Amino acid sequence: MSAGAAEFESLLRQALAPVEPPADLVQRLERTLVSLTELAQDELDAWELSAMRDPRNWVRPVAAAVVGVSAGTALVALRVRARHRSRRQQSGGLVDLAGRTLRDVADEARRILPER
């Protein structure tokens, strides 16, 4: 192996070294997703149905719906993933784990969805 190849490999190893995320990353991400979901819900609540006649007025509610659904889905996935290890230890097999995970997803979705 030449000196250039060894140096390149060393540089590549340094560049691809794992980096530990900040300790509060999950909490910050969760707060951001909750905030986005609430803002999208507020925007949709403030939207008037009479504005539906003009397609130019559809941009804000459609954008709010996309942001709200995306942030809500990511929030559910984040919270369900955080409890995966305990569900895996409690379950008796793969089918039981899948059932527990689906129940957890449904419970989290109910918590996030606005009361109607």
C-alpha positions in Angstrom: 0.0 0.0 0.0 1.4 3.4 -0.9 1.8 6.3 1.5 -0.9 8.2 -0.3 -3.4 5.4 0.0 -2.7 4.9 3.7 -3.1 8.7 4.3 -6.4 8.7 2.3 -7.6 5.7 4.3 -6.7 7.5 7.6 -8.6 10.6 6.5 -11.6 8.6 5.4 -11.6 6.8 8.8 -11.6 10.1 10.6 -14.3 11.5 8.5 -16.6 8.5 9.0 -16.0 8.2 12.7 -19.3 7.9 14.7 -20.5 11.1 16.4 -22.6 11.0 19.5 -25.7 13.1 19.3 -26.4 15.7 22.0 -28.1 14.2 25.1 -31.2 16.4 24.8 -31.7 15.8 21.0 -34.7 13.6 21.5 -36.4 16.1 23.8 -35.6 19.0 21.4 -36.9 17.1 18.4 -40.1 16.1 20.3 -40.7 19.7 21.4 -40.2 20.9 17.8 -42.6 18.3 16.4 -45.3 19.1 19.0 -44.9 22.8 18.2 -45.3 22.1 14.4 -48.3 19.9 15.0 -50.0 22.5 17.2 -49.3 25.4 14.8 -50.7 23.3 11.9 -53.9 22.6 14.0 -54.3 26.3 14.8 -53.9 27.2 11.2 -56.5 24.7 10.1 -58.9 25.8 12.9 -58.6 29.4 11.8 -59.3 28.6 8.2 -62.8 29.5 7.0 -64.8 27.1 4.9 -66.2 30.0 2.8 -62.7 30.5 1.4 -62.9 27.1 -0.3 -64.5 28.7 -3.4 -61.2 30.3 -4.6 -58.4 27.7 -5.3 -55.8 30.4 -4.5 -56.8 30.2 -0.9 -56.1 26.4 -0.7 -52.3 26.8 -0.4 -52.2 27.6 3.4 -54.6 24.9 4.6 -53.0 22.3 2.3 -49.6 23.2 3.6 -50.8 23.2 7.2 -52.3 19.8 6.7 -49.1 18.4 5.1 -47.0 19.9 7.9 -49.4 18.7 10.6 -49.6 15.1 9.3 -45.9 14.9 8.7 -45.0 16.2 12.2 -47.6 14.1 13.9 -46.5 11.0 12.1 -42.8 11.7 13.0 -43.9 12.4 16.6 -45.7 9.1 16.9 -42.8 7.2 15.4 -40.3 8.9 17.7 -42.4 8.1 20.8 -43.1 4.5 19.8 -39.4 3.9 18.9 -38.4 5.2 22.4 -40.5 2.5 24.0 -39.5 -0.3 21.6 -36.9 -2.0 24.0 -39.4 -2.4 26.8 -42.1 -3.7 24.5 -39.6 -6.2 23.1 -38.7 -7.5 26.6 -42.4 -7.8 27.5 -43.5 -9.6 24.4 -43.5 -13.4 24.0 -42.7 -13.5 20.3 -42.7 -11.6 17.1 -46.5 -11.6 16.7 -47.0 -10.4 20.2 -44.4 -7.6 19.7 -46.1 -6.5 16.5 -49.5 -6.4 18.3 -48.0 -4.4 21.2 -46.3 -2.0 18.7 -49.6 -1.4 16.8 -51.5 -0.7 20.0 -48.8 1.7 21.1 -49.0 3.5 17.7 -52.8 3.8 18.0 -52.5 5.1 21.6 -50.0 7.8 20.6 -52.0 8.8 17.6 -55.1 9.3 19.8 -53.0 11.5 22.2 -51.8 13.7 19.3 -55.1 14.0 17.4 -57.2 17.0 18.6 -60.3 16.2 20.6 -63.3 16.5 18.3 
